Amino acid sequence: MTKQHVQQPLTFSQSELDARKEAALHSYLNGHYKSYQSIRGSFVFPCMQEFTFNSIEDLVDHSQAMQLQGRSRYPHYIPLQGIGFYSVGYYKSNEDQEADLALIYEQVEADYRAEIEAHNQGQIELLTTQLFEQKKKAREKKVEDENSRLLATAVNEAEEYFNGLINNKESK
């Protein structure tokens, strides 16, 4: 069994939270690989909205409408086309992105605080176990020492008794 060492408790750090939020923003804007239990996984693009059309004319009309709204095409999504099928990706609206990021940042902070709590609780449990084992061994040692002392006393008493009997028989 390997001996585990109790580590210092983790404390909340605003700079660590900011770094985690920055990483979440990067993942949100550029996409990330998401694995699934039943199948391998795929890239997801959380800040993108995909639009599909049955004709190229509908795609062009939609693209013009998106440009008028100030929304640009999502650069990491490759437009798809097939027979009677066209697909293009655009950034979500600013309002949608702000709402998504608010939820993401809230989740990042909750996960960070839960990680701190889990680490600290684990260290408390480890220290509790170690202190319990230490006190248990000390008590067992104390009992063992007491038993050794009692045994030594019993051996001395037995030797004295038999030596006394031997001395009594010799003196008669």
N, C-alpha and C positions, 0 to 999 in steps of 0.2 A: 504494500500500500504506500503510495507516495504521499508525502506530507504536504499539505496545502498551507500556504501562508496567507494570513489575513492582510488584505490590502487597504490602503487609505480609502475613506469614503469618497464617493463622487459628489461634487456639488454643482449646482446649476451655473453655467457660464454663458453669458449673453453672446460672447464672441463665438463659442462653439455652436450655439443655436443659430447665429447669423450665418456661419459657414454651412450648416446643414440646410438652412433655407436657400442659400445660394446654389447648393448642389441640387435641391429640389426644383428650383427655377430653371436651371440648366436642363435637367431631365424633362421638365414640362415643355420647354421651348424646342428642344432638339429631338425629343423622343427617347425611348429606352426600350430595351429588350425585356419582355415579360414572359416568363416561363409558366407553363400550366402543368398540372399534375398528370392529366390524361394524355396530352400531346406535348410536343416539344416546346413550342412557344413562338412568339413573333414580336416584331417591333410595333410599338404603339406610339401614337403621336397625340398626346392629350390636348395640345392647343390648336389642333387642326379640325376642321369640319370638312367632311367629304361630301361632294355633290355628284350625283349620277344623272345622266341625261340619255334620252333615246335618239336625239339627233344632234348634229354638230351646230345647227342653228340655235337650239336651246342652250347649248354650252356657251356659245359666243354671247348670246343675250345675257345670260347669267354672269358671265365674266365682266361684261360692261357694267352691269348693275353692281357687282362687287367693287369695281374700280371707282364708281361714283360714291360708294359708301366709304371709300378709303381703305378697303381691305385688300391685302395683297395675297398672291398665291403662296402657298406653303412650300418652301424650297426643298424640303427633304422628302416630299411625296412625289412619286413619279406618276404623272397622269396615265390613265389606262384607257385603251380603246379596243373595241371589238365590233362585231357585226351588230349595229344598232345599239351600241353601248359606249358611252363616254363617261369618264370619271376624272374629277379634278379636286384638288384639296386647297382650301383657303384657311388662313388664320381665322380663329373664332373672333367674334366682335370683342372690342375692348371691355365691354361690360361683362361678357361671359368669361373672358380671361381673368378679370379682376375677381369675379366670384369663385372661379376655379382655384386661383392662387390663394384666396382667403381660406378656403377649405384645406388646401394642401398645407399651408403654413400652420394652420391650427393642428392638423394631424402630425406634422413634423415635430411641433412643440410637445404635443401629447406623447408621442413615441419617445422623445428625448427624456422627458420627465419620467416616463414609465421605465426606461432603461436605467436611469439613475436610481430610482426606487428599487428596482429588481437587483441591481448590483449591491446597493447598501443592505438590503434585506438578506441577500445571500451571504454577505460578509458577517452580518450579525448572527446568522444561523451557524456559519462556520466557526466563529469565535465562541458561541455558546457550546457547540459540540466539543471544541478543544478544551474549554474550561471545565466542562463536565467530566471529560475523560481524565484531565489532570487531577481534579479533586477525587475522582473515583480511584485512580491509581494511588494517590496519597493515602486515602482511607484504607485501601487494600494493603499497602505497605505498613501502615500503622497496625492493622490487625495481624499481619504476618509477623511483625516485630513483637507484638504482645504474645502471640502464640509461641514464638521462639523463646521468649523470656519465661513463659509458663512451662514450656518443655524443659528448659535448662533447670528451673527450680524443681520440677518433678524428678529429673534425673538425679540432682543433688540429694533430694529427700530419699529417693530409693536407694542410692548408694550408702547414705548415712544409716538407713534402716538396716540394710543387709550387713553393713560393716558392724553395726551394733549387735546384730544377732551372732555374727561370727565371733566377735570379741566376747560375748556372753558365753558361747559354747567353749571357747578356749580357756576362759577363766574358771570354768567349773571343773 
